[in-house]
Amino acid sequence: AISVGVAIAAYGEAKYDSWGVFLLLLGVLFEATRLVMIQILLTSKVIKDTVTPVNLIGYGLAFLGVAYYNNNKLQAKKSQQADEEARRLLLERDSNDSQA
């Protein structure tokens, strides 16, 4: 999945493709989740520490917290870009009006 995401994101030289980046991040997310689960299983066998529902809820909350933070960061960046684009268009319109 990671290779497909990279291929789609890199398609067309330097063109940005949201779908490809989404696939790439999704692949990284699943890989990280897999590695965390393997680590939990390995440490619970060696240390004799059982994986309890409370532990799983804690891991889930940590995961959701990181996802929430990243989502808010992405939304703020999109909002900033939209504001900059609107400002640029207004300046362009004002310069065209003053020339006419």
OpenMM code with the backbone's topology and positions (N, CA, C; nanometers):
from openmm import Vec3, app, unit

residues = "ALA ILE SER VAL GLY VAL ALA ILE ALA ALA TYR GLY GLU ALA LYS TYR ASP SER TRP GLY VAL PHE LEU LEU LEU LEU GLY VAL LEU PHE GLU ALA THR ARG LEU VAL MET ILE GLN ILE LEU LEU THR SER LYS VAL ILE LYS ASP THR VAL THR PRO VAL ASN LEU ILE GLY TYR GLY LEU ALA PHE LEU GLY VAL ALA TYR TYR ASN ASN ASN LYS LEU GLN ALA LYS LYS SER GLN GLN ALA ASP GLU GLU ALA ARG ARG LEU LEU LEU GLU ARG ASP SER ASN ASP SER GLN ALA".split()
positions = [
    Vec3(0.0829, -0.1192, 0.0000),
    Vec3(0.0000, 0.0000, 0.0000),
    Vec3(0.0868, 0.1247, 0.0000),
    Vec3(0.2008, 0.1210, 0.0692),
    Vec3(0.2871, 0.2377, 0.0740),
    Vec3(0.3441, 0.2667, -0.0640),
    Vec3(0.3858, 0.1635, -0.1348),
    Vec3(0.4423, 0.1828, -0.2685),
    Vec3(0.3395, 0.2405, -0.3645),
    Vec3(0.2162, 0.1962, -0.3541),
    Vec3(0.1104, 0.2484, -0.4404),
    Vec3(0.0867, 0.3961, -0.4098),
    Vec3(0.0839, 0.4306, -0.2819),
    Vec3(0.0654, 0.5706, -0.2438),
    Vec3(0.1775, 0.6583, -0.2937),
    Vec3(0.3008, 0.6106, -0.2823),
    Vec3(0.4153, 0.6871, -0.3311),
    Vec3(0.4076, 0.7018, -0.4827),
    Vec3(0.3715, 0.5951, -0.5521),
    Vec3(0.3622, 0.6008, -0.6980),
    Vec3(0.2556, 0.7004, -0.7422),
    Vec3(0.1411, 0.6992, -0.6761),
    Vec3(0.0336, 0.7917, -0.7137),
    Vec3(0.0732, 0.9349, -0.6792),
    Vec3(0.1365, 0.9546, -0.5631),
    Vec3(0.1771, 1.0893, -0.5228),
    Vec3(0.2848, 1.1446, -0.6160),
    Vec3(0.3732, 1.0578, -0.6660),
    Vec3(0.4828, 1.1029, -0.7514),
    Vec3(0.4440, 1.1074, -0.8987),
    Vec3(0.3270, 1.0592, -0.9341),
    Vec3(0.2829, 1.0565, -1.0730),
    Vec3(0.2784, 1.1993, -1.1278),
    Vec3(0.3289, 1.2179, -1.2458),
    Vec3(0.3260, 1.3505, -1.3075),
    Vec3(0.4351, 1.4406, -1.2544),
    Vec3(0.5502, 1.3842, -1.2261),
    Vec3(0.6664, 1.4551, -1.1758),
    Vec3(0.6355, 1.5200, -1.0421),
    Vec3(0.6285, 1.6525, -1.0368),
    Vec3(0.6157, 1.7206, -0.9083),
    Vec3(0.4725, 1.7630, -0.8776),
    Vec3(0.3756, 1.7078, -0.9486),
    Vec3(0.2373, 1.7463, -0.9221),
    Vec3(0.1912, 1.6871, -0.7900),
    Vec3(0.1240, 1.7664, -0.7093),
    Vec3(0.0700, 1.7213, -0.5813),
    Vec3(-0.0623, 1.6504, -0.6062),
    Vec3(-0.0769, 1.5321, -0.5497),
    Vec3(-0.1998, 1.4564, -0.5641),
    Vec3(-0.2489, 1.4163, -0.4251),
    Vec3(-0.3602, 1.4715, -0.3848),
    Vec3(-0.4125, 1.4456, -0.2510),
    Vec3(-0.4447, 1.2986, -0.2306),
    Vec3(-0.4971, 1.2338, -0.3318),
    Vec3(-0.5331, 1.0925, -0.3199),
    Vec3(-0.4085, 1.0071, -0.2940),
    Vec3(-0.3013, 1.0360, -0.3634),
    Vec3(-0.1775, 0.9612, -0.3436),
    Vec3(-0.1196, 0.9830, -0.2053),
    Vec3(-0.1231, 1.1061, -0.1596),
    Vec3(-0.0734, 1.1355, -0.0250),
    Vec3(-0.1611, 1.0667, 0.0784),
    Vec3(-0.2922, 1.0673, 0.0556),
    Vec3(-0.3831, 0.9985, 0.1474),
    Vec3(-0.3513, 0.8497, 0.1547),
    Vec3(-0.3311, 0.7864, 0.0397),
    Vec3(-0.2956, 0.6440, 0.0383),
    Vec3(-0.1627, 0.6186, 0.1081),
    Vec3(-0.0682, 0.7077, 0.0861),
    Vec3(0.0619, 0.6948, 0.1503),
    Vec3(0.0485, 0.7018, 0.3016),
    Vec3(-0.0243, 0.8011, 0.3497),
    Vec3(-0.0425, 0.8154, 0.4947),
    Vec3(-0.1227, 0.6994, 0.5526),
    Vec3(-0.2191, 0.6508, 0.4770),
    Vec3(-0.2971, 0.5364, 0.5231),
    Vec3(-0.2093, 0.4126, 0.5357),
    Vec3(-0.1208, 0.3919, 0.4386),
    Vec3(-0.0289, 0.2794, 0.4452),
    Vec3(0.0655, 0.2895, 0.5641),
    Vec3(0.1152, 0.4102, 0.5888),
    Vec3(0.2038, 0.4312, 0.7040),
    Vec3(0.1267, 0.4069, 0.8340),
    Vec3(0.0043, 0.4528, 0.8384),
    Vec3(-0.0790, 0.4331, 0.9575),
    Vec3(-0.1007, 0.2854, 0.9872),
    Vec3(-0.1350, 0.2086, 0.8850),
    Vec3(-0.1577, 0.0657, 0.9058),
    Vec3(-0.0291, -0.0063, 0.9449),
    Vec3(0.0825, 0.0345, 0.8855),
    Vec3(0.2104, -0.0275, 0.9199),
    Vec3(0.2474, 0.0031, 1.0649),
    Vec3(0.2271, 0.1269, 1.1066),
    Vec3(0.2576, 0.1645, 1.2451),
    Vec3(0.1675, 0.0892, 1.3427),
    Vec3(0.0405, 0.0771, 1.3085),
    Vec3(-0.0524, 0.0029, 1.3939),
    Vec3(-0.0112, -0.1431, 1.4045),
    Vec3(0.0298, -0.2007, 1.2932),
    Vec3(0.0735, -0.3402, 1.2943),
    Vec3(0.1960, -0.3582, 1.3837),
    Vec3(0.2920, -0.2667, 1.3705),
    Vec3(0.4131, -0.2771, 1.4519),
    Vec3(0.3841, -0.2595, 1.6004),
    Vec3(0.2947, -0.1680, 1.6342),
    Vec3(0.2580, -0.1481, 1.7752),
    Vec3(0.1905, -0.2729, 1.8295),
    Vec3(0.1000, -0.3317, 1.7538),
    Vec3(0.0314, -0.4522, 1.7997),
    Vec3(0.1284, -0.5699, 1.8164),
    Vec3(0.2233, -0.5822, 1.7251),
    Vec3(0.3237, -0.6883, 1.7383),
    Vec3(0.4061, -0.6657, 1.8648),
    Vec3(0.4446, -0.5398, 1.8898),
    Vec3(0.5224, -0.5084, 2.0100),
    Vec3(0.4435, -0.5397, 2.1362),
    Vec3(0.3150, -0.5079, 2.1363),
    Vec3(0.2305, -0.5386, 2.2529),
    Vec3(0.2256, -0.6883, 2.2762),
    Vec3(0.2055, -0.7629, 2.1695),
    Vec3(0.1981, -0.9087, 2.1831),
    Vec3(0.3310, -0.9672, 2.2304),
    Vec3(0.4415, -0.9175, 2.1780),
    Vec3(0.5718, -0.9699, 2.2177),
    Vec3(0.6046, -0.9371, 2.3628),
    Vec3(0.5788, -0.8156, 2.4046),
    Vec3(0.6112, -0.7799, 2.5430),
    Vec3(0.5178, -0.8481, 2.6418),
    Vec3(0.3950, -0.8717, 2.6022),
    Vec3(0.3032, -0.9386, 2.6953),
    Vec3(0.3427, -1.0847, 2.7147),
    Vec3(0.4063, -1.1473, 2.6164),
    Vec3(0.4508, -1.2859, 2.6303),
    Vec3(0.5787, -1.2946, 2.7137),
    Vec3(0.6707, -1.2007, 2.6927),
    Vec3(0.7997, -1.2058, 2.7604),
    Vec3(0.7879, -1.1583, 2.9054),
    Vec3(0.7194, -1.0495, 2.9279),
    Vec3(0.7123, -0.9908, 3.0619),
    Vec3(0.5965, -1.0512, 3.1423),
    Vec3(0.5130, -1.1265, 3.0813),
    Vec3(0.3939, -1.1842, 3.1448),
    Vec3(0.2943, -1.0755, 3.1858),
    Vec3(0.2950, -0.9671, 3.1123),
    Vec3(0.2002, -0.8588, 3.1362),
    Vec3(0.0834, -0.8796, 3.0414),
    Vec3(-0.0343, -0.8908, 3.0955),
    Vec3(-0.1498, -0.9177, 3.0098),
    Vec3(-0.1991, -0.7892, 2.9442),
    Vec3(-0.2510, -0.8055, 2.8248),
    Vec3(-0.3109, -0.6935, 2.7540),
    Vec3(-0.4553, -0.6852, 2.8000),
    Vec3(-0.4837, -0.5813, 2.8762),
    Vec3(-0.6175, -0.5656, 2.9322),
    Vec3(-0.6980, -0.4696, 2.8461),
    Vec3(-0.8282, -0.4711, 2.8609),
    Vec3(-0.9102, -0.3735, 2.7880),
    Vec3(-0.8725, -0.2293, 2.8209),
    Vec3(-0.8301, -0.2051, 2.9443),
    Vec3(-0.7897, -0.0693, 2.9824),
    Vec3(-0.6656, -0.0277, 2.9036),
    Vec3(-0.5696, -0.1201, 2.8880),
    Vec3(-0.4505, -0.0909, 2.8082),
    Vec3(-0.4885, -0.0602, 2.6641),
    Vec3(-0.5760, -0.1403, 2.6074),
    Vec3(-0.6176, -0.1195, 2.4685),
    Vec3(-0.6911, 0.0129, 2.4521),
    Vec3(-0.7721, 0.0482, 2.5490),
    Vec3(-0.8425, 0.1775, 2.5434),
    Vec3(-0.7412, 0.2915, 2.5492),
    Vec3(-0.6389, 0.2759, 2.6332),
    Vec3(-0.5341, 0.3778, 2.6415),
    Vec3(-0.4616, 0.3948, 2.5101),
    Vec3(-0.4250, 0.2826, 2.4470),
    Vec3(-0.3595, 0.2903, 2.3160),
    Vec3(-0.4525, 0.3544, 2.2132),
    Vec3(-0.5790, 0.3178, 2.2180),
    Vec3(-0.6766, 0.3745, 2.1248),
    Vec3(-0.6917, 0.5247, 2.1437),
    Vec3(-0.6971, 0.5696, 2.2700),
    Vec3(-0.7089, 0.7128, 2.2969),
    Vec3(-0.5842, 0.7882, 2.2510),
    Vec3(-0.4690, 0.7292, 2.2719),
    Vec3(-0.3459, 0.7935, 2.2254),
    Vec3(-0.3470, 0.8057, 2.0731),
    Vec3(-0.3870, 0.6997, 2.0062),
    Vec3(-0.3952, 0.7009, 1.8605),
    Vec3(-0.4944, 0.8069, 1.8126),
    Vec3(-0.6119, 0.8115, 1.8743),
    Vec3(-0.7127, 0.9101, 1.8344),
    Vec3(-0.6658, 1.0526, 1.8629),
    Vec3(-0.5925, 1.0703, 1.9717),
    Vec3(-0.5394, 1.2028, 2.0034),
    Vec3(-0.4428, 1.2520, 1.8970),
    Vec3(-0.3545, 1.1642, 1.8529),
    Vec3(-0.2592, 1.2012, 1.7473),
    Vec3(-0.3345, 1.2314, 1.6176),
    Vec3(-0.4329, 1.1490, 1.5841),
    Vec3(-0.5110, 1.1720, 1.4624),
    Vec3(-0.5866, 1.3046, 1.4704),
    Vec3(-0.6440, 1.3352, 1.5861),
    Vec3(-0.7177, 1.4598, 1.6053),
    Vec3(-0.6254, 1.5809, 1.5905),
    Vec3(-0.5076, 1.5714, 1.6519),
    Vec3(-0.4095, 1.6796, 1.6422),
    Vec3(-0.3692, 1.7037, 1.4968),
    Vec3(-0.3386, 1.5965, 1.4257),
    Vec3(-0.2973, 1.6098, 1.2860),
    Vec3(-0.4096, 1.6641, 1.1990),
    Vec3(-0.5328, 1.6237, 1.2267),
    Vec3(-0.6469, 1.6743, 1.1513),
    Vec3(-0.6636, 1.8248, 1.1740),
    Vec3(-0.6538, 1.8679, 1.2995),
    Vec3(-0.6656, 2.0112, 1.3282),
    Vec3(-0.5544, 2.0910, 1.2616),
    Vec3(-0.4349, 2.0361, 1.2623),
    Vec3(-0.3212, 2.1026, 1.1991),
    Vec3(-0.3439, 2.1158, 1.0487),
    Vec3(-0.3951, 2.0098, 0.9859),
    Vec3(-0.4234, 2.0123, 0.8426),
    Vec3(-0.5332, 2.1129, 0.8096),
    Vec3(-0.6383, 2.1165, 0.8905),
    Vec3(-0.7474, 2.2106, 0.8665),
    Vec3(-0.6994, 2.3546, 0.8804),
    Vec3(-0.6126, 2.3817, 0.9783),
    Vec3(-0.5589, 2.5166, 0.9962),
    Vec3(-0.4752, 2.5572, 0.8760),
    Vec3(-0.3984, 2.4639, 0.8242),
    Vec3(-0.3147, 2.4943, 0.7068),
    Vec3(-0.4025, 2.5212, 0.5851),
    Vec3(-0.5077, 2.4416, 0.5663),
    Vec3(-0.5991, 2.4644, 0.4534),
    Vec3(-0.6678, 2.6001, 0.4664),
    Vec3(-0.7077, 2.6352, 0.5880),
    Vec3(-0.7729, 2.7633, 0.6110),
    Vec3(-0.6776, 2.8788, 0.5805),
    Vec3(-0.5529, 2.8639, 0.6224),
    Vec3(-0.4534, 2.9668, 0.5960),
    Vec3(-0.4314, 2.9821, 0.4454),
    Vec3(-0.4243, 2.8714, 0.3736),
    Vec3(-0.4041, 2.8772, 0.2291),
    Vec3(-0.5247, 2.9417, 0.1606),
    Vec3(-0.6456, 2.9109, 0.2081),
    Vec3(-0.7654, 2.9706, 0.1491),
    Vec3(-0.7674, 3.1212, 0.1743),
    Vec3(-0.7261, 3.1630, 0.2951),
    Vec3(-0.7206, 3.3063, 0.3252),
    Vec3(-0.6199, 3.3777, 0.2364),
    Vec3(-0.5034, 3.3161, 0.2169),
    Vec3(-0.4021, 3.3760, 0.1307),
    Vec3(-0.4507, 3.3864, -0.0130),
    Vec3(-0.5199, 3.2834, -0.0605),
    Vec3(-0.5733, 3.2845, -0.1970),
    Vec3(-0.6799, 3.3929, -0.2121),
    Vec3(-0.7676, 3.4073, -0.1117),
    Vec3(-0.8717, 3.5100, -0.1161),
    Vec3(-0.8089, 3.6489, -0.1150),
    Vec3(-0.7055, 3.6670, -0.0328),
    Vec3(-0.6365, 3.7948, -0.0268),
    Vec3(-0.5719, 3.8274, -0.1616),
    Vec3(-0.5103, 3.7275, -0.2234),
    Vec3(-0.4470, 3.7475, -0.3532),
    Vec3(-0.5500, 3.7857, -0.4591),
    Vec3(-0.6654, 3.7181, -0.4582),
    Vec3(-0.7699, 3.7479, -0.5561),
    Vec3(-0.8274, 3.8878, -0.5363),
    Vec3(-0.8439, 3.9282, -0.4082),
    Vec3(-0.8947, 4.0624, -0.3814),
    Vec3(-0.7967, 4.1692, -0.4292),
    Vec3(-0.6689, 4.1478, -0.4045),
    Vec3(-0.5680, 4.2431, -0.4515),
    Vec3(-0.5660, 4.2492, -0.6037),
    Vec3(-0.5800, 4.1346, -0.6665),
    Vec3(-0.5828, 4.1301, -0.8130),
    Vec3(-0.7040, 4.2037, -0.8667),
    Vec3(-0.8185, 4.1822, -0.8037),
    Vec3(-0.9414, 4.2499, -0.8473),
    Vec3(-0.9303, 4.3999, -0.8278),
    Vec3(-0.8748, 4.4423, -0.7134),
    Vec3(-0.8599, 4.5852, -0.6864),
    Vec3(-0.7657, 4.6509, -0.7852),
    Vec3(-0.6590, 4.5801, -0.8215),
    Vec3(-0.5645, 4.6386, -0.9184),
    Vec3(-0.6291, 4.6487, -1.0568),
    Vec3(-0.7138, 4.5526, -1.0917),
    Vec3(-0.7843, 4.5572, -1.2207),
    Vec3(-0.8875, 4.6698, -1.2208),
    Vec3(-0.9547, 4.6915, -1.1072),
    Vec3(-1.0544, 4.7992, -1.0983),
    Vec3(-0.9891, 4.9373, -1.1073),
    Vec3(-0.8733, 4.9516, -1.0489),
    Vec3(-0.8057, 5.0825, -1.0506),
    Vec3(-0.7493, 5.1130, -1.1899),
    Vec3(-0.7164, 5.0115, -1.2685),
    Vec3(-0.6666, 5.0314, -1.4032),
    Vec3(-0.7785, 5.0691, -1.5001),
    Vec3(-0.9008, 5.0283, -1.4693),
    Vec3(-1.0130, 5.0534, -1.5611),
    Vec3(-1.0687, 5.1923, -1.5476),
] * unit.nanometer
topology = app.Topology()
chain = topology.addChain("A")
for resn in residues:
    res = topology.addResidue(resn, chain)
    for name in ("N", "CA", "C"):
        topology.addAtom(name, app.Element.getBySymbol(name[0]), res)
